[in-house]
Amino acid sequence: MSRRRRVRPLSTAAALAVVAGLCAPGALAQDPVPAPDAPEVRSAVEDLSRPASPAEERSWDAARAELAEDTAGDAFYRPPATIPARPGTLIRSEPSAFYLDPVKLIRVPARATRILYSSVDAQGRPMAVSGTVLTPTAPWTGGGERPVIGYAVGTQGAADRCAPSRTLSTGEQYEGVGISSLLGRGHTVVVTDYEGLGTPGAHTYMVRESQAHAVLDSVRAAAQVDGAEVTASSPVALAGYSQGGGASAAAAELAPAYAPELDLKGAYAGAPPADLVQVADRIDGGSYSAFLLYAMSGQLAAYDVDPAVHLNEHGRQVLADAVETCVTDSGEHGSLDSSALTHTGQSFPQLVRTDPQLGRDPRRAEARGGGAPPGGARDDRPLPHGRRHPVPRRPGAGAALVRRGRPRSLRPGPHPHPHGRLRGRAAADALVPRRGAGRPVDPELLRLVLSVR
């Protein structure tokens, strides 16, 4: 099968500039955040949009080979025979590293610790989840305790080699710059791998409860890591975009009941997939078809549904192939029509609508509502989103997440989904540190900044 050519990774010069900013005097201060249309933001968007050069392709191929070698037989990710019943219990930890480039020229100034901890899956069963705790090497100069950010990454893929705890250490993590920005403001950042990325079993992609629990329990586990500077009373904020936006929103919503002891100050949820069935309708047969395969695999695994019940032989093989890919090579499954994979000839969205077993998880799996995230005032201003991303755009998609506030309309933007991550970074960088430190937020920065994908 042909492989879609990868977009250009962050250039070494751009990454060096980021790290230089982190190491500069006063980098931990609350510096002004560049506007979404600032020259440096536009430059980053253009840089990421250019095709990768042959040299960059080779460096990424080498990083992937290293990941594959490291993944084979890695005992760290194997859960113990008995998983601790208490969610958020640290099972084991080991030193790690955080690089911004696959050549490993640019090491971010932070203490990195890989962790394995206990959590709870979508059916309430104990599970082991891996992740990474990152603490700036520079001392915290703000008031009170150093804040901690529970960071939920966007789509990584479904194979164990895609786990952020692996890619952060090899310089292949596309979220690296955003994470380093939060570290540069003096915050400890805890990055979960979610269920089944790194650890045995399927990655339960876009399964609301599983993702929310993994995020919240990673913060609990970080308090048990020596040198992380996280305590039971540390101020906490959450952040994520795309898959991570859904996980951050779900974690903020479930936290009052699931993790009431956490001092949760606020959350940034960028581009959360608010209605999974409508998202599936729009990406089926398009360039994001692999994401639909990840979601189908995750939903089937989360609720113990045998794929053979719904998928024909070809469909089972395609699904098995897809779950061994990362997002960087997911183009192999571009333009796939899911109706060719099922016994009935129905597409995946049609199956979910008609099958009671698949439909038992609410269609708005990432936007149930019923619980308001903490921090800030109620508001009815528009929700920003990217106009050019091929998914639904409607007020209800975001309103369910702020049910205790008034429904808000959408404010379309000209950028597609991947670039919305960069343009939304200004809002995240302003909101999350201030909420994490317990400081007031500008009225334009809502208690939950939503960019509905």
Secondary structure, DSSP 8 states (H G I E B T S, - for coil): ------B----HHHHHHHHHHHHSTTTTS------TTSHHHHHHHHHHHSB--HHHHHHHHHHHHHHHHHHTT-GGGS--SS--SSTT-EEEEEE---BSSTT---B-SEEEEEEEEEEE-TTS-EEEEEEEEEEESS---SSSS--EEEEE----BSSGGG-HHHHHHHT--TTHHHHHHHHHTT-EEEEE--TTSSSSS---TT-HHHHHHHHHHHHHHHTTSTTS---TT-EEEEEEETHHHHHHHHHHHHHHHH-TTSEEEEEEEES----HHHHHHHHTTSTTHHHHHHHHHHHHHHTT--GGGTB-HHHHHHHHHHTT-BGGGGGGGTT--GGGGBSSS--HHHHHHH-TTGGGS-SSTT---SS--SSS------EEEETTSSS---HHHHHGGGTTS----EEEESS-HHHHHHHTHHHHHHHHHHHHTT----TTS-SEEE---
